[in-house]
Amino acid sequence: MSTEDVQGTPIHPSYEEVAQSNGIRFVPNKSRAFQRLVIRLEGPLSTAVSVMNEEEDPDGPWEPYYQETADGSPAWHPISQESICDPPISSIKTTISCLEQWEQAWLLLFNDDDLLVPPGDGVDTIWGPPREGCEPDDDETGLSLLYHEGEHRPPNYDKPLEVTAPKDKPYLTIHDFLSVIRPYLVDRRPDILGSLIISTECAPPLPEDTKLIVNGHIKWLGVEPEEAWMISKRATKRMRDGESAAI
């Protein structure tokens, strides 16, 4: 339920407040409007985002997110002002799944024997103080594995990214969300490519020009190559169409 500020404008709760108040029975989901978005990491926002005619339907018609009015003035698609979430929320702390899991996935590449090597600087292994706020890998020495088998330890992405609606808006819109999330992802493109290699069980390195698209839940955003995104969306549509036909 929303509250009101001193001007009487409805103010919706945060994602976390909605989820906490409902427990495990209900988690806010991305809105149907948000499910129509195609969010690429290549190019500027004006050309990188498209709008599917129907949610989760990659083979149907697409519309440009950036449009022009009849007089030639620049304008964003009307969907830009719709809520990212159902029910609407005022803010959300979002995690990028592949980045958040990267460090732990890297550690899991090595077996226990690798981590039992006495901590110290070596040709293939370097141990050192853990990062601020992180627990050490070796309790006896208080050290963490920093380098092993030609690989540096990935950065830690445990801290979520908070996106908040502007003060003049009662809820977080699609455009508000994209204006924060997409630049954040674009700036971390090399790390995203690196994390995807680990999360796919050491698949061959992805080319630097791999086309990437945002996917997943708004609370735990995913990023994947365009081909994988298309397969995922087509599978979702087949499942949805099958359920509709069965009703």
Contacts in CASP RR format, 6 or more apart in sequence:
PFRMAT RR
TARGET T0000
AUTHOR 0000-0000-0000
METHOD contacts of the structure
MODEL  1
MSTEDVQGTPIHPSYEEVAQSNGIRFVPNKSRAFQRLVIRLEGPLSTAVS
VMNEEEDPDGPWEPYYQETADGSPAWHPISQESICDPPISSIKTTISCLE
QWEQAWLLLFNDDDLLVPPGDGVDTIWGPPREGCEPDDDETGLSLLYHEG
EHRPPNYDKPLEVTAPKDKPYLTIHDFLSVIRPYLVDRRPDILGSLIIST
ECAPPLPEDTKLIVNGHIKWLGVEPEEAWMISKRATKRMRDGESAAI
1 13 0 8 1.000
2 10 0 8 1.000
2 11 0 8 1.000
2 12 0 8 1.000
2 13 0 8 1.000
2 88 0 8 1.000
2 170 0 8 1.000
3 10 0 8 1.000
3 11 0 8 1.000
3 13 0 8 1.000
4 10 0 8 1.000
4 11 0 8 1.000
5 11 0 8 1.000
9 170 0 8 1.000
10 170 0 8 1.000
11 90 0 8 1.000
11 170 0 8 1.000
12 87 0 8 1.000
12 88 0 8 1.000
12 89 0 8 1.000
12 90 0 8 1.000
12 170 0 8 1.000
12 171 0 8 1.000
13 21 0 8 1.000
13 89 0 8 1.000
13 90 0 8 1.000
14 89 0 8 1.000
14 90 0 8 1.000
14 91 0 8 1.000
14 92 0 8 1.000
15 28 0 8 1.000
15 85 0 8 1.000
15 89 0 8 1.000
15 91 0 8 1.000
15 92 0 8 1.000
15 93 0 8 1.000
15 218 0 8 1.000
15 219 0 8 1.000
16 92 0 8 1.000
16 93 0 8 1.000
18 26 0 8 1.000
18 28 0 8 1.000
18 87 0 8 1.000
18 89 0 8 1.000
19 26 0 8 1.000
19 27 0 8 1.000
19 28 0 8 1.000
27 219 0 8 1.000
28 85 0 8 1.000
28 86 0 8 1.000
28 87 0 8 1.000
28 89 0 8 1.000
29 85 0 8 1.000
29 86 0 8 1.000
29 217 0 8 1.000
29 218 0 8 1.000
30 84 0 8 1.000
30 85 0 8 1.000
30 86 0 8 1.000
30 216 0 8 1.000
30 217 0 8 1.000
30 218 0 8 1.000
31 82 0 8 1.000
31 83 0 8 1.000
31 84 0 8 1.000
31 85 0 8 1.000
31 86 0 8 1.000
32 55 0 8 1.000
32 86 0 8 1.000
33 79 0 8 1.000
33 82 0 8 1.000
33 83 0 8 1.000
33 84 0 8 1.000
33 174 0 8 1.000
34 82 0 8 1.000
34 83 0 8 1.000
34 84 0 8 1.000
34 85 0 8 1.000
34 174 0 8 1.000
34 218 0 8 1.000
35 55 0 8 1.000
35 56 0 8 1.000
36 51 0 8 1.000
36 52 0 8 1.000
36 53 0 8 1.000
36 54 0 8 1.000
36 55 0 8 1.000
36 79 0 8 1.000
37 49 0 8 1.000
37 50 0 8 1.000
37 51 0 8 1.000
37 52 0 8 1.000
37 65 0 8 1.000
37 79 0 8 1.000
37 174 0 8 1.000
37 214 0 8 1.000
38 49 0 8 1.000
38 50 0 8 1.000
38 51 0 8 1.000
38 52 0 8 1.000
38 58 0 8 1.000
38 62 0 8 1.000
38 213 0 8 1.000
39 48 0 8 1.000
39 49 0 8 1.000
39 178 0 8 1.000
39 182 0 8 1.000
39 213 0 8 1.000
39 214 0 8 1.000
40 48 0 8 1.000
40 49 0 8 1.000
40 50 0 8 1.000
40 211 0 8 1.000
40 212 0 8 1.000
40 213 0 8 1.000
40 214 0 8 1.000
40 226 0 8 1.000
41 48 0 8 1.000
41 182 0 8 1.000
41 185 0 8 1.000
41 186 0 8 1.000
41 189 0 8 1.000
41 192 0 8 1.000
41 212 0 8 1.000
41 213 0 8 1.000
41 214 0 8 1.000
41 223 0 8 1.000
42 48 0 8 1.000
42 211 0 8 1.000
42 212 0 8 1.000
45 65 0 8 1.000
45 66 0 8 1.000
45 178 0 8 1.000
45 179 0 8 1.000
45 182 0 8 1.000
46 65 0 8 1.000
46 66 0 8 1.000
47 64 0 8 1.000
47 66 0 8 1.000
48 182 0 8 1.000
49 65 0 8 1.000
49 66 0 8 1.000
49 178 0 8 1.000
49 182 0 8 1.000
50 62 0 8 1.000
50 63 0 8 1.000
50 64 0 8 1.000
50 65 0 8 1.000
51 62 0 8 1.000
51 63 0 8 1.000
51 64 0 8 1.000
51 65 0 8 1.000
51 77 0 8 1.000
51 79 0 8 1.000
52 58 0 8 1.000
52 60 0 8 1.000
52 61 0 8 1.000
52 62 0 8 1.000
53 60 0 8 1.000
53 61 0 8 1.000
53 62 0 8 1.000
53 63 0 8 1.000
54 60 0 8 1.000
56 233 0 8 1.000
56 236 0 8 1.000
56 237 0 8 1.000
56 240 0 8 1.000
57 233 0 8 1.000
57 237 0 8 1.000
58 229 0 8 1.000
58 230 0 8 1.000
58 233 0 8 1.000
58 234 0 8 1.000
58 237 0 8 1.000
59 234 0 8 1.000
59 237 0 8 1.000
63 77 0 8 1.000
64 77 0 8 1.000
65 76 0 8 1.000
65 77 0 8 1.000
65 79 0 8 1.000
65 80 0 8 1.000
66 74 0 8 1.000
66 75 0 8 1.000
66 76 0 8 1.000
66 77 0 8 1.000
67 74 0 8 1.000
67 75 0 8 1.000
67 76 0 8 1.000
67 77 0 8 1.000
68 74 0 8 1.000
68 75 0 8 1.000
69 75 0 8 1.000
76 175 0 8 1.000
79 174 0 8 1.000
80 173 0 8 1.000
80 174 0 8 1.000
80 175 0 8 1.000
80 178 0 8 1.000
81 173 0 8 1.000
81 174 0 8 1.000
81 175 0 8 1.000
82 173 0 8 1.000
82 174 0 8 1.000
83 89 0 8 1.000
83 171 0 8 1.000
83 172 0 8 1.000
83 173 0 8 1.000
83 174 0 8 1.000
84 92 0 8 1.000
84 172 0 8 1.000
84 173 0 8 1.000
84 174 0 8 1.000
84 176 0 8 1.000
84 177 0 8 1.000
84 218 0 8 1.000
85 92 0 8 1.000
85 171 0 8 1.000
85 172 0 8 1.000
85 218 0 8 1.000
88 170 0 8 1.000
88 171 0 8 1.000
88 172 0 8 1.000
89 171 0 8 1.000
89 172 0 8 1.000
90 164 0 8 1.000
90 165 0 8 1.000
90 170 0 8 1.000
90 171 0 8 1.000
90 172 0 8 1.000
91 162 0 8 1.000
91 163 0 8 1.000
91 164 0 8 1.000
91 165 0 8 1.000
91 172 0 8 1.000
92 162 0 8 1.000
92 163 0 8 1.000
92 172 0 8 1.000
92 177 0 8 1.000
92 218 0 8 1.000
92 219 0 8 1.000
93 160 0 8 1.000
93 161 0 8 1.000
93 162 0 8 1.000
93 219 0 8 1.000
94 160 0 8 1.000
94 161 0 8 1.000
94 162 0 8 1.000
94 163 0 8 1.000
94 181 0 8 1.000
94 218 0 8 1.000
94 219 0 8 1.000
94 220 0 8 1.000
94 221 0 8 1.000
95 157 0 8 1.000
95 160 0 8 1.000
95 161 0 8 1.000
95 219 0 8 1.000
95 220 0 8 1.000
95 221 0 8 1.000
96 157 0 8 1.000
96 161 0 8 1.000
96 185 0 8 1.000
96 188 0 8 1.000
96 192 0 8 1.000
96 221 0 8 1.000
96 222 0 8 1.000
96 223 0 8 1.000
97 216 0 8 1.000
97 220 0 8 1.000
97 221 0 8 1.000
97 222 0 8 1.000
98 192 0 8 1.000
98 195 0 8 1.000
98 196 0 8 1.000
98 199 0 8 1.000
98 222 0 8 1.000
98 223 0 8 1.000
99 157 0 8 1.000
99 188 0 8 1.000
99 191 0 8 1.000
99 192 0 8 1.000
99 195 0 8 1.000
100 157 0 8 1.000
100 158 0 8 1.000
100 220 0 8 1.000
101 195 0 8 1.000
101 199 0 8 1.000
102 154 0 8 1.000
102 155 0 8 1.000
102 157 0 8 1.000
102 191 0 8 1.000
102 194 0 8 1.000
102 195 0 8 1.000
102 198 0 8 1.000
102 199 0 8 1.000
103 153 0 8 1.000
103 154 0 8 1.000
103 155 0 8 1.000
103 156 0 8 1.000
103 157 0 8 1.000
105 195 0 8 1.000
105 198 0 8 1.000
105 199 0 8 1.000
106 151 0 8 1.000
106 153 0 8 1.000
106 154 0 8 1.000
106 198 0 8 1.000
107 115 0 8 1.000
107 137 0 8 1.000
107 145 0 8 1.000
109 198 0 8 1.000
109 202 0 8 1.000
110 145 0 8 1.000
110 148 0 8 1.000
110 149 0 8 1.000
114 125 0 8 1.000
114 148 0 8 1.000
114 149 0 8 1.000
115 137 0 8 1.000
115 138 0 8 1.000
115 145 0 8 1.000
117 125 0 8 1.000
119 127 0 8 1.000
119 128 0 8 1.000
119 138 0 8 1.000
119 141 0 8 1.000
119 143 0 8 1.000
120 126 0 8 1.000
120 127 0 8 1.000
120 128 0 8 1.000
120 143 0 8 1.000
121 127 0 8 1.000
124 148 0 8 1.000
124 149 0 8 1.000
124 150 0 8 1.000
125 145 0 8 1.000
125 147 0 8 1.000
125 148 0 8 1.000
125 149 0 8 1.000
126 145 0 8 1.000
126 146 0 8 1.000
126 147 0 8 1.000
126 148 0 8 1.000
127 137 0 8 1.000
127 138 0 8 1.000
127 141 0 8 1.000
127 143 0 8 1.000
127 144 0 8 1.000
127 145 0 8 1.000
127 146 0 8 1.000
128 143 0 8 1.000
128 144 0 8 1.000
128 146 0 8 1.000
129 136 0 8 1.000
129 142 0 8 1.000
129 143 0 8 1.000
129 144 0 8 1.000
130 136 0 8 1.000
130 137 0 8 1.000
130 142 0 8 1.000
130 143 0 8 1.000
130 144 0 8 1.000
131 144 0 8 1.000
131 156 0 8 1.000
134 144 0 8 1.000
134 156 0 8 1.000
136 142 0 8 1.000
136 143 0 8 1.000
136 144 0 8 1.000
137 143 0 8 1.000
137 144 0 8 1.000
137 145 0 8 1.000
138 144 0 8 1.000
144 153 0 8 1.000
145 153 0 8 1.000
146 152 0 8 1.000
146 153 0 8 1.000
147 153 0 8 1.000
154 191 0 8 1.000
154 194 0 8 1.000
154 195 0 8 1.000
154 198 0 8 1.000
155 191 0 8 1.000
157 191 0 8 1.000
161 180 0 8 1.000
161 181 0 8 1.000
161 184 0 8 1.000
163 172 0 8 1.000
163 176 0 8 1.000
163 177 0 8 1.000
163 180 0 8 1.000
163 181 0 8 1.000
164 172 0 8 1.000
165 171 0 8 1.000
165 172 0 8 1.000
165 173 0 8 1.000
165 176 0 8 1.000
166 176 0 8 1.000
169 176 0 8 1.000
177 218 0 8 1.000
181 214 0 8 1.000
181 221 0 8 1.000
182 214 0 8 1.000
185 192 0 8 1.000
185 214 0 8 1.000
185 223 0 8 1.000
189 212 0 8 1.000
190 208 0 8 1.000
192 212 0 8 1.000
192 223 0 8 1.000
193 205 0 8 1.000
193 206 0 8 1.000
193 208 0 8 1.000
193 210 0 8 1.000
193 212 0 8 1.000
194 205 0 8 1.000
194 206 0 8 1.000
196 203 0 8 1.000
196 206 0 8 1.000
196 223 0 8 1.000
196 224 0 8 1.000
196 225 0 8 1.000
197 203 0 8 1.000
197 204 0 8 1.000
197 205 0 8 1.000
197 206 0 8 1.000
206 225 0 8 1.000
210 225 0 8 1.000
211 225 0 8 1.000
211 226 0 8 1.000
212 223 0 8 1.000
212 224 0 8 1.000
212 225 0 8 1.000
212 226 0 8 1.000
213 223 0 8 1.000
213 224 0 8 1.000
213 225 0 8 1.000
213 226 0 8 1.000
213 229 0 8 1.000
214 221 0 8 1.000
214 222 0 8 1.000
214 223 0 8 1.000
215 221 0 8 1.000
215 222 0 8 1.000
215 223 0 8 1.000
215 224 0 8 1.000
215 229 0 8 1.000
215 232 0 8 1.000
216 222 0 8 1.000
224 232 0 8 1.000
END
